[in-house]
Amino acid sequence: MLFNSYIFLFAFLPLTLVGFAVLSRMDHSKWIIPWLLAMSLVFYGWWQPIYLALLLGSVIANFLIGASIAQGARTGQPRTGVLFFGVAGNLALIGWFKYLGFFAGISDALMGTEFGFVDVALPLAISFFTFQQIAYLVDCHRGLAGEPSILKYALFVTFFPQLIAGPIVHHSEVMRQYETAFSRGPSALNLAIGVTLIAVGLFKKVVIADNLALYATPVFADADAGGTIGFARAWAGTLAYTLQIYFDFSGYSDMAVGLARLFGIRLPINFFSPYKATSIIEFWRRWHITLSRFLRDYLYIPLGGSRYGSFRRYANLMMTMLLGGLWHGAGWSFVIWGGLHGVFLIINHAWQFATKDFKWLRRNVGVQIVSWAMTILAVSFAWVFFRADTFDGAMAVVNGLIGVNDILPSMGLISGEVYADAGTGKRVWRWLLIAGVIAVLCPNIYQIMRRYRPALGQPNHKTRLPLRWRPTTVWAGITGLILVASLVLLTQVSEFLYFRF
C-alpha cells in the first residue's frame, strides 16, 4: 500500500487514526499496540498477503533469539553462538529471496554450473526489516536492548510508517516512546506537525519527483535498449534522475516521520539536504542517515574501522560501500555504484589527511563552492549505474556524459536537441533549475520546523531565512494548499523508488 495512494490517504490512514483516538479516549490504551500492529500487518499484506507469513515468522524467530541473547547478556554469559546463528539466519533469508539469482549467475559464469536463471519473488521491505532485526540482535548481545513483550517487538519491526523503506530504527529509540505516546493519545500539536510533514512529502513525490521522472526515464530506457545518447540528453537525463531520487526519497522520509508523529512517535531523521554537502563524507551523513549509521556501527567498525592504519581503513571503507551497494540490489550495477562511492570516500579521507594543517581551505568560500560542485558531479555520475537496468545502458549514458558520441550539437543544451520535441527539451531545464534551487539553496522542512524537532537526531543546522513553522492559522492554510495541490495532481500513483530495495 503506497503512501501516495487514495486507498491509503482516504481509507487506511483515517481508519487507523480513528481507532487510535477511540481506544485512547476509552481508557483502553493497552489495546493501542495490538490495534496498530494489526493495521500495520494489513498495510504490509495489501500487496501480497502470502508474505505476511514470512514477515511474522521472521519477527517471532528474532524475538525468541533476541530474548535468549539478552538473557545471556544480563547473566554475564554472552551467547555469541546464538547471535551468530540469528545473524546468519537473517542473512540467509535475505540471501535466498534477494541474491539467489545473482549468485547463481556468478556460479554459472565462473564455475560452469548450470543453475540458470533463478527467479524468486522479492518480498516487500525484506532489506529493511531484516537489517533492523540484525541491529536488534547485536544490541541485545551488547546489553543495549531486550524486549519481553512479543506485541511491542512486533510493532517495533512492522510499524507501518517505517516498515517499507525506513528509517532503520533502533529498539532504544522508540520503545520508551510507546509507553508515553500511546497512553496520551492523539494531540493537536502532533497532528499539526504530522499533517504538515505528510503534505510536504506528498508534494515532493507527486509534483516534483514524478515530473522529473518524465525526463529521466526515457533517457535510461533508450540507453538500456541499445540507443546512442548524446551529450546534452545524457546530462539532462542524469541530472533529472539525480533530482528525482532526491525528492522521491526525501518525500518518503518526510511522510514516514509525519505519519509516525500523528501517533506521537518521533522517528530518527533519515534525510537532511544531502545535495548541500561539500564532500562525499558529508553527503553520507545526510543521505539515508540510518542506513549509513547501520553500515558504520555494524559493519565498518566491526571490520576494524580506522583503528589499524590507513590501508586497513580504506579497505574497510571499500568493503562497507560495496556491501552497501549490494544491499540496494542484486546486480553488478549496484556493486559498481557502491564501489564508486568507496573510491570517492577514500579520496575524500586521503585529501582531508593531506590538508589537515591547511584549515583555511575549509573556510574559503571559493574552495567550498568547488568542493560542492565536485561532490554533486561525483554523486550524479554514480547515480547513472544505480539507475540503469543494464551495464551496457549505464555505459551508453556515461559515453554521452563525457562527449564520446557528440559535444553540444546545435547548442543542444538549450534547444530541442535534448529531446525529440523542442518543448520537452526546454521544459526539462526549467524543471532542473527549479528543483535544483529547492534542493541546494532552500532550507529543508526540518530546519523550518526545528523549534518543534519533529524527528530524532535532528542536526542543529540554522537557517538565516525568516521562515519558522508555527501551529498557526497561516501555516495551516499553507499546508492545506500544498496538500490540495498534491491531491489534485495525483492522477497516477507511482511507487517510491526505495520500495524496490
ZAPALUM-487761 format. One record per residue (C-alpha): residue in three letters; x, y, z; residue number from 1. Coordinates in Angstrom, 3 decimals. Example, Ala and Ser with C-alpha at 12.3 -4.5 7.8 and 13.67 -1.06 7.14 Angstrom:
<nodes>
NODE|resn|X|Y|Z|resi
NODE|ALA|12.300|-4.500|7.800|1
NODE|SER|13.670|-1.060|7.140|2
</nodes>
This chain:
<nodes>
NODE|resn|X|Y|Z|resi
NODE|MET|0.000|0.000|0.000|1
NODE|LEU|1.588|3.256|-1.130|2
NODE|PHE|1.606|6.436|0.951|3
NODE|ASN|0.635|8.360|-2.191|4
NODE|SER|-2.418|6.243|-2.987|5
NODE|TYR|-6.061|7.129|-2.462|6
NODE|ILE|-6.757|3.940|-0.516|7
NODE|PHE|-4.050|4.872|1.978|8
NODE|LEU|-4.827|8.573|2.318|9
NODE|PHE|-8.628|8.363|2.409|10
NODE|ALA|-9.326|4.941|3.947|11
NODE|PHE|-6.439|3.215|5.727|12
NODE|LEU|-4.920|6.243|7.478|13
NODE|PRO|-8.210|7.807|8.680|14
NODE|LEU|-9.428|4.414|9.961|15
NODE|THR|-6.145|3.799|11.797|16
NODE|LEU|-6.249|7.265|13.363|17
NODE|VAL|-9.873|6.919|14.427|18
NODE|GLY|-9.143|3.593|16.094|19
NODE|PHE|-6.125|5.106|17.836|20
NODE|ALA|-8.181|8.055|19.095|21
NODE|VAL|-11.138|5.959|20.240|22
NODE|LEU|-9.019|3.449|22.133|23
NODE|SER|-7.052|6.194|23.882|24
NODE|ARG|-10.212|8.111|24.879|25
NODE|MET|-11.920|4.995|26.219|26
NODE|ASP|-9.009|4.323|28.563|27
NODE|HIS|-8.192|1.260|26.521|28
NODE|SER|-4.642|2.351|25.728|29
NODE|LYS|-3.422|-1.204|26.329|30
NODE|TRP|-5.186|-2.106|23.075|31
NODE|ILE|-3.419|0.565|21.031|32
NODE|ILE|-0.341|-1.577|20.369|33
NODE|PRO|-2.439|-4.558|19.140|34
NODE|TRP|-4.510|-2.139|17.026|35
NODE|LEU|-1.503|-0.511|15.371|36
NODE|LEU|0.142|-3.906|14.915|37
NODE|ALA|-2.964|-5.276|13.221|38
NODE|MET|-3.231|-2.254|10.925|39
NODE|SER|0.490|-2.451|10.114|40
NODE|LEU|0.034|-6.070|9.068|41
NODE|VAL|-2.919|-5.065|6.876|42
NODE|PHE|-0.726|-2.358|5.359|43
NODE|TYR|2.047|-4.873|4.583|44
NODE|GLY|-0.274|-7.643|3.403|45
NODE|TRP|-2.163|-5.371|0.996|46
NODE|TRP|0.368|-6.192|-1.747|47
NODE|GLN|0.606|-9.984|-1.314|48
NODE|PRO|-0.906|-11.471|1.863|49
NODE|ILE|1.185|-14.626|1.495|50
NODE|TYR|4.312|-12.750|2.576|51
NODE|LEU|2.720|-11.928|5.911|52
NODE|ALA|3.710|-15.444|6.979|53
NODE|LEU|7.334|-14.676|6.111|54
NODE|LEU|7.267|-11.363|7.986|55
NODE|LEU|5.610|-12.829|11.076|56
NODE|GLY|7.913|-15.858|11.034|57
NODE|SER|10.931|-13.551|10.918|58
NODE|VAL|9.544|-11.427|13.766|59
NODE|ILE|8.808|-14.412|16.032|60
NODE|ALA|12.152|-16.104|15.358|61
NODE|ASN|14.149|-12.939|16.011|62
NODE|PHE|12.147|-12.194|19.161|63
NODE|LEU|12.968|-15.625|20.613|64
NODE|ILE|16.631|-15.400|19.576|65
NODE|GLY|16.877|-11.880|20.982|66
NODE|ALA|15.338|-12.989|24.282|67
NODE|SER|17.956|-15.723|24.611|68
NODE|ILE|20.818|-13.344|23.765|69
NODE|ALA|19.516|-10.656|26.151|70
NODE|GLN|19.239|-13.179|28.985|71
NODE|GLY|22.840|-14.197|28.429|72
NODE|ALA|23.930|-10.547|28.493|73
NODE|ARG|22.085|-9.980|31.804|74
NODE|THR|23.683|-13.005|33.455|75
NODE|GLY|27.179|-12.186|32.230|76
NODE|GLN|27.271|-15.197|29.911|77
NODE|PRO|27.370|-13.765|26.362|78
NODE|ARG|25.706|-16.116|23.920|79
NODE|THR|27.856|-15.360|20.895|80
NODE|GLY|26.879|-18.594|19.200|81
NODE|VAL|23.200|-17.716|19.404|82
NODE|LEU|23.967|-14.254|17.998|83
NODE|PHE|25.903|-15.804|15.122|84
NODE|PHE|23.008|-18.176|14.431|85
NODE|GLY|20.498|-15.309|14.457|86
NODE|VAL|22.519|-13.041|12.174|87
NODE|ALA|23.310|-15.920|9.821|88
NODE|GLY|19.644|-16.860|9.674|89
NODE|ASN|18.619|-13.307|8.783|90
NODE|LEU|21.305|-13.076|6.115|91
NODE|ALA|20.278|-16.458|4.724|92
NODE|LEU|16.686|-15.261|4.464|93
NODE|ILE|17.562|-12.109|2.573|94
NODE|GLY|20.142|-14.039|0.539|95
NODE|TRP|17.590|-16.576|-0.637|96
NODE|PHE|14.982|-14.087|-1.748|97
NODE|LYS|17.191|-11.248|-2.962|98
NODE|TYR|20.533|-12.683|-4.084|99
NODE|LEU|19.913|-16.295|-5.144|100
NODE|GLY|19.622|-15.428|-8.825|101
NODE|PHE|22.609|-13.071|-8.696|102
NODE|PHE|24.951|-15.613|-7.130|103
NODE|ALA|23.605|-18.409|-9.333|104
NODE|GLY|24.613|-16.333|-12.356|105
NODE|ILE|28.102|-15.781|-10.932|106
NODE|SER|28.453|-19.510|-10.280|107
NODE|ASP|27.379|-20.338|-13.834|108
NODE|ALA|29.906|-17.875|-15.266|109
NODE|LEU|32.910|-18.769|-13.081|110
NODE|MET|32.440|-22.424|-12.242|111
NODE|GLY|30.486|-23.749|-15.216|112
NODE|THR|27.444|-24.735|-13.182|113
NODE|GLU|24.020|-24.800|-14.790|114
NODE|PHE|21.693|-23.219|-12.289|115
NODE|GLY|20.305|-20.948|-14.982|116
NODE|PHE|18.095|-18.002|-14.169|117
NODE|VAL|16.620|-18.309|-10.704|118
NODE|ASP|13.526|-16.158|-10.328|119
NODE|VAL|12.436|-15.724|-6.704|120
NODE|ALA|9.836|-13.053|-5.962|121
NODE|LEU|11.274|-10.398|-3.662|122
NODE|PRO|9.149|-9.846|-0.532|123
NODE|LEU|8.413|-6.204|0.113|124
NODE|ALA|10.768|-4.429|2.561|125
NODE|ILE|12.830|-7.542|3.313|126
NODE|SER|16.059|-5.498|3.295|127
NODE|PHE|14.717|-3.007|5.830|128
NODE|PHE|13.076|-5.312|8.349|129
NODE|THR|15.992|-7.767|8.154|130
NODE|PHE|18.639|-5.116|8.860|131
NODE|GLN|16.544|-3.636|11.654|132
NODE|GLN|16.330|-7.036|13.347|133
NODE|ILE|20.033|-7.760|12.873|134
NODE|ALA|20.768|-4.476|14.662|135
NODE|TYR|18.380|-5.538|17.442|136
NODE|LEU|20.161|-8.880|17.968|137
NODE|VAL|23.566|-7.210|18.100|138
NODE|ASP|22.252|-4.624|20.562|139
NODE|CYS|20.868|-7.460|22.720|140
NODE|HIS|24.326|-9.031|22.759|141
NODE|ARG|25.817|-5.698|23.808|142
NODE|GLY|23.282|-5.367|26.610|143
NODE|LEU|21.620|-2.374|24.955|144
NODE|ALA|18.277|-3.980|24.136|145
NODE|GLY|15.884|-6.672|25.186|146
NODE|GLU|12.131|-6.779|24.789|147
NODE|PRO|9.914|-9.024|26.960|148
NODE|SER|6.703|-8.279|25.022|149
NODE|ILE|6.185|-10.011|21.689|150
NODE|LEU|3.492|-7.496|20.715|151
NODE|LYS|5.729|-4.480|21.322|152
NODE|TYR|8.592|-6.117|19.472|153
NODE|ALA|6.336|-6.980|16.540|154
NODE|LEU|5.145|-3.367|16.349|155
NODE|PHE|8.758|-2.169|16.577|156
NODE|VAL|9.524|-4.146|13.400|157
NODE|THR|6.271|-3.679|11.479|158
NODE|PHE|5.139|-0.122|12.385|159
NODE|PHE|3.755|0.927|9.017|160
NODE|PRO|5.305|4.439|8.668|161
NODE|GLN|8.826|2.973|8.585|162
NODE|LEU|8.278|-0.655|7.565|163
NODE|ILE|8.660|-0.431|3.795|164
NODE|ALA|11.595|1.936|3.216|165
NODE|GLY|12.899|3.004|6.589|166
NODE|PRO|14.229|4.713|8.523|167
NODE|ILE|16.044|1.746|10.078|168
NODE|VAL|15.122|2.185|13.733|169
NODE|HIS|16.964|1.117|16.883|170
NODE|HIS|14.968|-0.573|19.620|171
NODE|SER|16.059|2.015|22.196|172
NODE|GLU|14.838|4.890|20.024|173
NODE|VAL|11.144|4.041|20.025|174
NODE|MET|10.275|1.552|22.775|175
NODE|ARG|10.122|4.113|25.549|176
NODE|GLN|8.050|6.345|23.316|177
NODE|TYR|5.415|3.625|23.009|178
NODE|GLU|4.751|3.805|26.748|179
NODE|THR|4.204|7.571|26.878|180
NODE|ALA|2.791|8.410|23.444|181
NODE|PHE|0.140|5.708|23.391|182
NODE|SER|-1.068|6.480|26.884|183
NODE|ARG|-1.589|10.141|25.970|184
NODE|GLY|-3.390|9.519|22.728|185
NODE|PRO|-3.554|11.993|19.836|186
NODE|SER|-2.733|15.655|20.384|187
NODE|ALA|-3.425|18.744|18.278|188
NODE|LEU|0.289|19.592|18.067|189
NODE|ASN|1.293|16.113|16.919|190
NODE|LEU|-1.468|16.153|14.317|191
NODE|ALA|-0.389|19.586|13.055|192
NODE|ILE|3.260|18.537|12.782|193
NODE|GLY|2.378|15.209|11.197|194
NODE|VAL|-0.024|16.603|8.598|195
NODE|THR|2.491|19.306|7.619|196
NODE|LEU|5.235|16.751|7.027|197
NODE|ILE|2.865|14.464|5.120|198
NODE|ALA|1.751|17.351|2.887|199
NODE|VAL|5.323|18.426|2.149|200
NODE|GLY|6.451|14.862|1.471|201
NODE|LEU|3.489|14.169|-0.817|202
NODE|PHE|4.209|17.375|-2.749|203
NODE|LYS|7.848|16.369|-3.241|204
NODE|LYS|6.811|12.984|-4.579|205
NODE|VAL|3.783|13.848|-6.700|206
NODE|VAL|4.639|17.315|-8.013|207
NODE|ILE|8.429|17.279|-8.251|208
NODE|ALA|9.825|13.718|-8.345|209
NODE|ASP|7.169|12.232|-10.620|210
NODE|ASN|7.525|15.109|-13.096|211
NODE|LEU|11.302|14.743|-13.153|212
NODE|ALA|10.797|11.051|-13.897|213
NODE|LEU|9.180|12.051|-17.212|214
NODE|TYR|12.586|13.311|-18.367|215
NODE|ALA|14.870|10.761|-16.699|216
NODE|THR|13.026|7.557|-17.620|217
NODE|PRO|13.108|7.927|-21.454|218
NODE|VAL|16.864|8.568|-21.453|219
NODE|PHE|17.726|5.465|-19.440|220
NODE|ALA|15.117|3.369|-21.271|221
NODE|ASP|16.713|4.285|-24.597|222
NODE|ALA|20.185|3.574|-23.226|223
NODE|ASP|19.156|0.149|-21.888|224
NODE|ALA|17.566|-0.628|-25.274|225
NODE|GLY|20.887|-0.003|-27.024|226
NODE|GLY|20.324|3.555|-28.157|227
NODE|THR|23.001|6.208|-28.536|228
NODE|ILE|22.693|9.016|-26.013|229
NODE|GLY|24.077|12.420|-26.931|230
NODE|PHE|25.963|14.759|-24.620|231
NODE|ALA|23.097|17.146|-23.844|232
NODE|ARG|20.483|14.430|-23.423|233
NODE|ALA|22.771|12.357|-21.221|234
NODE|TRP|23.284|15.280|-18.861|235
NODE|ALA|19.588|16.153|-18.913|236
NODE|GLY|18.582|12.590|-18.056|237
NODE|THR|21.287|12.143|-15.427|238
NODE|LEU|20.517|15.394|-13.638|239
NODE|ALA|16.785|14.677|-13.868|240
NODE|TYR|17.310|11.341|-12.125|241
NODE|THR|19.703|12.890|-9.618|242
NODE|LEU|16.948|15.260|-8.553|243
NODE|GLN|14.143|12.714|-8.994|244
NODE|ILE|15.633|10.270|-6.492|245
NODE|TYR|16.386|13.180|-4.145|246
NODE|PHE|12.785|14.380|-3.986|247
NODE|ASP|11.336|10.868|-4.153|248
NODE|PHE|13.321|9.600|-1.162|249
NODE|SER|13.097|12.915|0.673|250
NODE|GLY|9.328|12.873|0.167|251
NODE|TYR|9.019|9.342|1.518|252
NODE|SER|11.209|10.186|4.518|253
NODE|ASP|9.114|13.265|5.337|254
NODE|MET|5.899|11.264|5.093|255
NODE|ALA|7.288|8.462|7.268|256
NODE|VAL|8.273|10.912|10.016|257
NODE|GLY|4.952|12.746|9.692|258
NODE|LEU|2.859|9.573|9.826|259
NODE|ALA|4.637|8.373|12.953|260
NODE|ARG|4.202|11.786|14.574|261
NODE|LEU|0.414|11.519|14.153|262
NODE|PHE|0.635|8.766|16.773|263
NODE|GLY|3.078|10.674|18.960|264
NODE|ILE|6.188|8.780|17.816|265
NODE|ARG|9.360|10.559|16.710|266
NODE|LEU|11.335|8.511|14.195|267
NODE|PRO|15.037|9.182|13.575|268
NODE|ILE|15.765|11.633|10.786|269
NODE|ASN|16.794|9.881|7.592|270
NODE|PHE|17.375|12.674|5.090|271
NODE|PHE|18.857|16.141|5.616|272
NODE|SER|19.586|18.130|2.434|273
NODE|PRO|22.388|15.869|1.130|274
NODE|TYR|22.889|17.933|-2.034|275
NODE|LYS|24.147|20.792|0.117|276
NODE|ALA|27.115|18.630|1.122|277
NODE|THR|30.592|19.861|0.210|278
NODE|SER|32.178|16.404|0.424|279
NODE|ILE|31.240|12.769|-0.063|280
NODE|ILE|31.795|12.195|3.656|281
NODE|GLU|29.214|14.869|4.449|282
NODE|PHE|26.888|13.514|1.750|283
NODE|TRP|26.698|10.162|3.518|284
NODE|ARG|25.997|11.907|6.813|285
NODE|ARG|22.929|13.468|5.184|286
NODE|TRP|21.672|10.785|2.741|287
NODE|HIS|19.842|7.717|4.118|288
NODE|ILE|21.250|8.567|7.531|289
NODE|THR|20.001|5.450|9.316|290
NODE|LEU|21.477|3.104|6.686|291
NODE|SER|24.801|4.945|6.931|292
NODE|ARG|24.603|4.545|10.709|293
NODE|PHE|23.878|0.830|10.374|294
NODE|LEU|26.771|0.255|7.968|295
NODE|ARG|29.113|2.219|10.240|296
NODE|ASP|28.103|0.603|13.544|297
NODE|TYR|27.510|-2.987|12.419|298
NODE|LEU|29.949|-3.403|9.536|299
NODE|TYR|32.664|-0.735|9.241|300
NODE|ILE|33.571|-0.578|12.952|301
NODE|PRO|33.449|-4.388|13.496|302
NODE|LEU|35.752|-4.749|10.474|303
NODE|GLY|38.255|-2.575|12.322|304
NODE|GLY|37.205|0.901|11.266|305
NODE|SER|40.194|3.235|11.302|306
NODE|ARG|41.991|1.541|14.197|307
NODE|TYR|44.662|-0.300|12.219|308
NODE|GLY|46.184|2.289|9.931|309
NODE|SER|45.275|3.999|6.695|310
NODE|PHE|45.423|0.969|4.408|311
NODE|ARG|43.105|-1.082|6.611|312
NODE|ARG|40.805|1.918|6.991|313
NODE|TYR|40.496|2.365|3.234|314
NODE|ALA|39.954|-1.363|2.731|315
NODE|ASN|37.186|-1.309|5.333|316
NODE|LEU|35.598|1.705|3.658|317
NODE|MET|35.611|-0.032|0.294|318
NODE|MET|34.198|-3.263|1.712|319
NODE|THR|31.453|-1.346|3.528|320
NODE|MET|30.402|0.598|0.446|321
NODE|LEU|30.497|-2.461|-1.828|322
NODE|LEU|28.185|-4.305|0.562|323
NODE|GLY|26.088|-1.157|0.928|324
NODE|GLY|25.694|-1.069|-2.837|325
NODE|LEU|24.787|-4.761|-2.934|326
NODE|TRP|22.202|-4.148|-0.192|327
NODE|HIS|20.347|-1.877|-2.604|328
NODE|GLY|20.019|-4.548|-5.256|329
NODE|ALA|21.317|-7.852|-6.579|330
NODE|GLY|23.221|-6.647|-9.617|331
NODE|TRP|26.654|-5.540|-10.746|332
NODE|SER|25.423|-2.006|-11.358|333
NODE|PHE|24.713|-1.603|-7.636|334
NODE|VAL|28.118|-3.067|-6.785|335
NODE|ILE|29.745|-0.565|-9.147|336
NODE|TRP|27.728|2.268|-7.576|337
NODE|GLY|28.892|1.210|-4.122|338
NODE|GLY|32.466|0.808|-5.352|339
NODE|LEU|32.459|4.302|-6.855|340
NODE|HIS|31.347|5.761|-3.538|341
NODE|GLY|34.021|3.702|-1.821|342
NODE|VAL|36.631|5.270|-4.097|343
NODE|PHE|35.156|8.731|-3.528|344
NODE|LEU|35.292|8.267|0.260|345
NODE|ILE|38.883|7.028|0.151|346
NODE|ILE|39.932|10.056|-1.904|347
NODE|ASN|37.993|12.345|0.440|348
NODE|HIS|39.617|10.915|3.593|349
NODE|ALA|43.078|10.994|1.979|350
NODE|TRP|42.544|14.646|0.984|351
NODE|GLN|41.443|15.557|4.497|352
NODE|PHE|44.556|13.923|5.933|353
NODE|ALA|46.843|15.630|3.417|354
NODE|THR|45.325|19.080|4.095|355
NODE|LYS|44.742|18.780|7.837|356
NODE|ASP|47.219|21.597|8.517|357
NODE|PHE|45.579|23.930|5.984|358
NODE|LYS|42.455|24.893|7.902|359
NODE|TRP|41.907|27.959|5.728|360
NODE|LEU|40.817|25.600|2.926|361
NODE|ARG|37.720|24.696|4.910|362
NODE|ARG|36.838|28.345|5.469|363
NODE|ASN|37.496|29.654|1.969|364
NODE|VAL|34.233|30.303|0.111|365
NODE|GLY|35.710|29.600|-3.306|366
NODE|VAL|37.123|26.278|-2.162|367
NODE|GLN|33.783|25.324|-0.642|368
NODE|ILE|31.945|26.094|-3.895|369
NODE|VAL|34.404|23.987|-5.883|370
NODE|SER|34.097|21.186|-3.305|371
NODE|TRP|30.311|21.289|-3.547|372
NODE|ALA|30.402|21.165|-7.361|373
NODE|MET|32.807|18.206|-7.333|374
NODE|THR|30.602|16.390|-4.838|375
NODE|ILE|27.464|16.879|-6.936|376
NODE|LEU|29.261|15.763|-10.096|377
NODE|ALA|30.590|12.633|-8.373|378
NODE|VAL|27.202|11.749|-6.881|379
NODE|SER|25.391|12.367|-10.190|380
NODE|PHE|27.902|10.252|-12.121|381
NODE|ALA|27.463|7.353|-9.697|382
NODE|TRP|23.661|7.580|-9.953|383
NODE|VAL|23.951|6.514|-13.606|384
NODE|PHE|24.948|2.983|-12.560|385
NODE|PHE|22.335|2.991|-9.805|386
NODE|ARG|19.542|3.888|-12.246|387
NODE|ALA|20.401|1.956|-15.397|388
NODE|ASP|18.901|-1.523|-15.677|389
NODE|THR|21.929|-2.875|-17.553|390
NODE|PHE|25.651|-2.232|-17.525|391
NODE|ASP|25.596|-1.501|-21.253|392
NODE|GLY|22.850|1.042|-20.655|393
NODE|ALA|24.890|2.724|-17.945|394
NODE|MET|27.929|2.907|-20.216|395
NODE|ALA|25.805|4.388|-23.017|396
NODE|VAL|24.814|7.229|-20.690|397
NODE|VAL|28.405|7.604|-19.437|398
NODE|ASN|29.629|7.853|-23.039|399
NODE|GLY|27.109|10.615|-23.581|400
NODE|LEU|28.201|12.436|-20.424|401
NODE|ILE|31.835|12.533|-21.455|402
NODE|GLY|31.081|13.502|-25.060|403
NODE|VAL|32.034|10.289|-26.853|404
NODE|ASN|29.002|10.484|-29.136|405
NODE|ASP|28.830|14.245|-29.686|406
NODE|ILE|29.616|17.502|-27.932|407
NODE|LEU|26.833|20.084|-27.817|408
NODE|PRO|25.415|19.605|-31.339|409
NODE|SER|23.483|22.708|-32.366|410
NODE|MET|23.799|24.011|-28.799|411
NODE|GLY|21.662|21.100|-27.668|412
NODE|LEU|21.757|22.169|-24.028|413
NODE|ILE|19.154|24.862|-24.715|414
NODE|SER|17.478|23.640|-27.870|415
NODE|GLY|15.213|20.821|-28.910|416
NODE|GLU|18.247|18.586|-29.442|417
NODE|VAL|17.938|17.417|-25.841|418
NODE|TYR|14.703|15.550|-26.615|419
NODE|ALA|12.887|14.914|-29.857|420
NODE|ASP|10.296|17.542|-29.004|421
NODE|ALA|11.664|21.084|-28.669|422
NODE|GLY|9.156|21.954|-25.948|423
NODE|THR|10.230|18.946|-23.919|424
NODE|GLY|13.861|19.915|-24.314|425
NODE|LYS|13.223|23.350|-22.867|426
NODE|ARG|10.928|22.177|-20.073|427
NODE|VAL|13.475|19.755|-18.666|428
NODE|TRP|15.928|22.559|-17.941|429
NODE|ARG|13.218|24.600|-16.248|430
NODE|TRP|12.407|21.661|-14.010|431
NODE|LEU|16.080|21.059|-13.275|432
NODE|LEU|16.572|24.707|-12.348|433
NODE|ILE|13.540|24.845|-10.038|434
NODE|ALA|14.265|21.505|-8.367|435
NODE|GLY|17.963|22.307|-8.047|436
NODE|VAL|17.292|25.634|-6.347|437
NODE|ILE|14.939|23.960|-3.860|438
NODE|ALA|17.404|21.147|-3.105|439
NODE|VAL|20.529|23.285|-2.792|440
NODE|LEU|19.510|26.778|-1.718|441
NODE|CYS|16.290|26.432|0.285|442
NODE|PRO|16.028|25.332|3.931|443
NODE|ASN|14.568|21.875|4.410|444
NODE|ILE|11.382|21.165|6.338|445
NODE|TYR|13.302|20.067|9.450|446
NODE|GLN|15.080|23.411|9.577|447
NODE|ILE|11.794|25.251|9.087|448
NODE|MET|10.160|23.187|11.864|449
NODE|ARG|13.255|22.871|14.048|450
NODE|ARG|11.696|24.565|17.088|451
NODE|TYR|9.351|21.549|17.378|452
NODE|ARG|12.010|18.956|16.453|453
NODE|PRO|9.742|16.569|14.532|454
NODE|ALA|12.426|13.865|14.227|455
NODE|LEU|15.034|12.231|16.452|456
NODE|GLY|18.687|13.098|15.934|457
NODE|GLN|17.908|16.250|14.023|458
NODE|PRO|21.083|18.278|13.271|459
NODE|ASN|21.056|21.780|14.695|460
NODE|HIS|21.642|23.493|11.358|461
NODE|LYS|20.367|27.044|11.470|462
NODE|THR|18.851|28.971|8.603|463
NODE|ARG|19.080|32.716|8.202|464
NODE|LEU|15.776|32.926|6.376|465
NODE|PRO|12.895|34.318|8.457|466
NODE|LEU|10.910|31.143|7.867|467
NODE|ARG|9.692|29.425|11.030|468
NODE|TRP|6.866|26.934|11.223|469
NODE|ARG|4.263|27.521|13.911|470
NODE|PRO|0.947|25.754|14.579|471
NODE|THR|-0.960|28.816|13.390|472
NODE|THR|-3.850|29.521|11.040|473
NODE|VAL|-1.471|30.887|8.403|474
NODE|TRP|0.651|27.767|8.388|475
NODE|ALA|-2.484|25.616|8.402|476
NODE|GLY|-3.580|27.427|5.241|477
NODE|ILE|-0.194|26.932|3.585|478
NODE|THR|-0.218|23.244|4.491|479
NODE|GLY|-3.745|22.918|3.150|480
NODE|LEU|-2.796|24.483|-0.175|481
NODE|ILE|0.212|22.177|-0.519|482
NODE|LEU|-1.912|19.149|0.289|483
NODE|VAL|-4.724|20.107|-2.087|484
NODE|ALA|-2.261|20.809|-4.916|485
NODE|SER|-0.665|17.403|-4.389|486
NODE|LEU|-4.009|15.589|-4.340|487
NODE|VAL|-5.246|17.397|-7.463|488
NODE|LEU|-2.089|16.411|-9.348|489
NODE|LEU|-2.183|12.848|-8.010|490
NODE|THR|-3.570|11.470|-11.270|491
NODE|GLN|-1.304|8.426|-11.474|492
NODE|VAL|0.055|6.576|-8.453|493
NODE|SER|3.719|5.568|-8.747|494
NODE|GLU|5.927|3.614|-6.373|495
NODE|PHE|8.563|5.321|-4.284|496
NODE|LEU|11.962|4.402|-5.692|497
NODE|TYR|13.215|2.863|-2.439|498
NODE|PHE|10.278|0.427|-2.348|499
NODE|ARG|12.237|-1.850|-4.690|500
NODE|PHE|15.073|-2.256|-2.194|501
</nodes>
